[in-house]
Amino acid sequence: MKVLIIQQKMIGDVLTSSILLEAIRTRYPKSELHYLINSHTHPVIQNNPHPNKILLFEAKHKQLKHLISLGKALKREKYDVVIDVYAKLSSLILTRISKSKLRIGYRKYYTALFYNQPITREKTPNHNTSLAIENRMKLLEPLDIEFYPANPQIYLTEDEKQNAQFFLKKNGINLKKPTYMISVLGSGPQKTYPAKYMAECLDVISEASSSAQILFNYIPNQKKEAYNIYQLCNKQTQQKIYFDVYGKSLREFLAITHNCNALIGNEGGAVNMAKAMNIPTFTIFNPLLTKKSWFGKSETKRHVAVHLGDFYDLTNEKNLSKPEDTKRLYLKLKPKYFKDDLLKFLKNIGQD
């Protein structure tokens, strides 16, 4: 059986969707598996043993002529099954052009023309995992693969791990002391916890652990925003922050995070990557997101997530989409509401 899985979204989605590769490989060991993803997300799949081939969706494929050319190349592969995880217009077109015998994707009002096996998403988890996991596993029902609590995995080489340790030691990090990677910024302004609140959280971490070492996760063009959060922290916290110690690439970030005691901060790809390396996480959710979509009850032993809905009744907050909606709701999620949760998390993972 030859299978193509298409996931043209961001890092967290590509990583989470990789559970499909493992599940199919386990059920059909001799299957040939291809995974089509956005080129910039490839590092989270690097060294994954389950796909036979990684195909990359490049910037040029946004042009119709190159998209059609890619579709024709996929058709020549003669896939038995194509699974479209995202249902983006370009992925729908590729799925249709592939002419595969079985075309699987989520049921939407416009997808009947593209899939012959539409799948209805669950709205409530049935297995205590996140909806992100449960709904992806549902895509495998036409392949006679039953649900099991799959977890995405990131595969680092020993060289990557050792290089990260050398880098951290070279920059004054004591690997025997508690080290926390902080996801200080989200993927955009609407997914970023207010700077002054994030600084308060960092002060809580600093006060809770006398020997804490704090690293920031940011990319060069976010340095100004990250530094603003650093400046909002008290002096004692600033002394524990190694501001210029960060990964210069996604793989470097992964290897550095692998050496941390926990990842704390904004919900997003960094959290998903930490979980895939079995690193404890404390996640602050965007108020506009649904917590159950990316966090399941089965995760609560090593992971904690907080959402405005844990503290406020959001029943009357509907049709939210404007930046000012996010800002208003984020400002309601004050650090004092989950301070005890954060302190308990630090105690449970052993901060000293």
N, C-alpha and C positions, 0 to 999 in steps of 0.2 A: 504494500500500500504506500502510495506516495502522497504526502500531505504538505500543503502550504498554509502557514498561519501568517496573517497580515495584521500588524499593529502599528499604525502610523500615528502614534501619539508621543507623549513625553516619557521621560526616564522611568518614573514610577509605574506607569501603565505597561511599558515594555517589559520591565522586570516582573511585574505581577503576572502578566500574560505568559511568561516563560514556564509557568506551572503546566501549561497545556502540553508543552514539549515533553516534559518528564512523564506526565500521565499517559500520553500516547506511547511513548517509548516503553513504559512499564507494561502496558497492555498488549502492545504489538512490537516486540523487540526488533523485528526485522524491517520495520517500516522506514521509509526515507523521509526525513523531516527537513523542511526548509522554513526559514523565518524571515519575513520581509519587515524591516523596521527603518525608522528614520536614521540617517547616517550618524548623527550626533549622539544617539543613544547606544551605539554599539559597545562602548566600554562596559556596560553592565551585563552584557551577554558574553563578553570575551571569556574564553576558556570553558564555557558551558559545554558539557559533554554530550548533550542530547540532540541538538540540531546537526544534520549532516552538512548544511550550507546556510550561511547568513547572507541574505540579499539586502541591499541598501537602497532606500528611497532617497535620492539626492535632490538638491534644490532645483535642478533642471527639470525634474519630473513634474514640477508644478505647471510646466508648459504642456499643452495638450498633445503636441506632436511627440514629445518625449514620453509622456504618459502612455500613449497608444503603443509606442515602440516597446516600452516595458511590458505592457499587456500582451503583446504578440510573443515576446520572449517567454513569458509565463505560460502561454498557451502551448508553446513548443515543448515545455517540460511534461505535458500530459499528466497533470495532477489528478489523482482519484478524488481528492478532497481539498477544498479551499475553505478555511475558516477566517472570516473577516471579523475581528474583534471590535473594531471601532465604528464601522459604517460611515466613514467619511466619503464624500463624493468620489474622490480619486480611488479609494479602496473598493468602493462599489463597482466602479468601472472596471478595475483590474479583475475583480472577482467574476464579473460577467464575461469579460473577454477570455478568461482562462478556459471556459467551456468544460470545467471539471464536472464529473458525474454528480458529486455532492457538494453543494455550496451552502455553507452554514453561516448564519449571522443573527443578530438580534432583530426581533419583529418590530418594525416601525411601519407607519402608514405608507411609506414610499419604498420599502425594501422588497416587496413581492416580485418586482421585475428582476431582481438580482440574486435572490436566494431561493433554493427549492427546499431548504430545511430551516425555516425561521424559528427562532427560539424566544420565548417570552421570558423576560427578566423577572426575577423574584423581587418583591418590594420589601420583604421582611426576611431576615436570615432564618434558616431552618436548622442550621448545624452549629450555631454559636461562633461562626467565623464571620469575617466581614462580607458584605455584599459583593465587594470586588472579587473575592475568592469564589464565593458561591455561584455568582452569575457566570464567571469564566468557566467553571467546571460544568455548568449546565450546557455549554456549547459542545461538550463531548458526549452528550446523551445519544445523538444519532450514531455514534461510533461504539455504542454499548459499553461505555465507560461510566461507572457509577461514581457518585461523589465520594471523595475522601479529603480530609483537611490538609491539602497540599500547601507547602510554603515555598516561596521563591528562594533561590540560592544564588549567591555570588561566589565565584571561584577565583581566589587569589593564588598566585604562585608563591612558593617559598622565598624566591628572590624578592618579590614585591614586598612581602611581609618584613624581611630582613632589612631591605633598603629603607623602609619606613621607620623601623626601629633606630637605625643608624641616623637618619635625618632628625628624628625627635631628640635623641641623645645629644647630637651635635648642637641642637638649638636649646639645650639646657633643660629638657624634659626628663624628669626622673620617672621611669616606667614602673617603679614600685609605689608611686604616689597616685592618688585618684586623679584621673584626667578626663575631662568632659568636653566633648565636641558640641558646640552650640550652633544650631541652625538659626542664626540671628535674623536672616531675611528669607522671605518666601520667594516664590517664582515671579512675583510682581507685587506692586503696592497693595492690591486688594487681597493678597494672601500673606501679608506681613503684619504680625502683631506690633502695635504701636511701640516706637523706640523707647519711650520713657518707661513703659511697662516691662519691656524686655530687660532693660537695665535693672529694674527692681528685682526681677527674677534672678538675674546674675548676682545681685547683692545677697539674695537669700542663699544661693549656692555657696557663695564665698563665706558667709557667716556660719553655714552648717558644717563646712569642712575647712579646718585650719590649714591643711596641706593641699587644697584643691589646685589643679592646674587647668586653666580654661583656654580652649582653642576656639576660634571662630571659623565657620564655614562660609566663605564668600568667594566670588570671582573678582578679578581685578577691577572691572567696571562698577563693582558694588562697594569698593573700598571706602569711598566717602560716606556712604550710608552706614556701613559697618563701624567706621571710626566714630560716627556720631553717637552710636549706642555705647561704645567704649567710653566716650567722654561723659556720658550721663551716669555712668557707674561711680560709686564712691571710690575714694583713693585706695582703700584696702582691697577692693575687688580689682581695680586696675592693675595692682601689683601682681595679681595672680593670672592675668590675661596675657597670653603670648600672641599678640595681635598679628605679627608678621610670620607666624608659623602656620602655613596652610598649604594644601595641595595645589600644585600648579596645573594639574590635569585631573580628570575624573578618577582615573585609576590610582593616582597618588592620594587623592582624598579618601578613596576606599581603604587603601592600605593604612593610612594614618588613623582613620576611624576604627579600623580593626584593633588598634592598640589602645583604644579608649575604653573607659568603664561604662560610659553611656553617651547617648546623643539626646540632646534636649533642645526643644525649640519649635519652630513653625512646621506645621504639617506639610508634607511634600515629598519629593523624590529622595531627599537625604534620609528621611525617616524610613522609607521603604528599603533603602539600601542598607541602613543599619540593621533593620530587622532581618534582612537576608543574610547578614553575617552573624546573627544571634547576639547582637549588641542591644542591651536594654535601652528603651526609649521613653521619653516623656514628651508628649505631643500636645501642642496648643493648636486647636482646630480653628480654621476660618469660620466665623459664625454663619456664613452663607452655605457652608457645606453640611452634609448630613453625616454625623459621626459614624453611624452604623455602616456607611458605605465603605469606609476604610479602616474600621476598627471593630474587632469581634470580641465577644465575652471570653473566648478561649485564650485571648492574649494577655489577660490581666495578671498573670504570674510574673511576667518580666517586662510588661509594657503598661504604661498609664497614658490616658488621653483625656484632655479636658476640653469642654465645649461650652459656649454660653448657655446652651440648652440644659446643662447640668445645674445651672443656678437660676435661670429665668424661664418663665413660661413664654415660649415664642409662638404660641398658637396664632396670635393675631398678626405676626410678622410675615406677610405674604408678598409675592411678586417683587422680591428684592433683586436688584440688578445694578443699580447705580453705585458709583464709588462712594458717594456720601452715605449710602445705606450701610456699606461695609464699615466705614470709619465710625459711624454712630454706634453700631453694634459692638465693634471691637472695643470701644471705649467703655462699654458696660462690663466687659470681662476683665475686671481689675485683678491684679496678682493676689490681693489679699483673699480672694475667694478660693483660690486653689493652693495657697501657700502651704497648708498642712499636707495636701496631697503630694506636693513637691518634696517636702521634708521627709515624708514617709517613704517616698520612692528612693531618695538618696540613702536613707537608713537601710532599706531593704537590699540595695545593691552593695552596701558597704562603702561609705564615703571616706573612711579613714582606716 
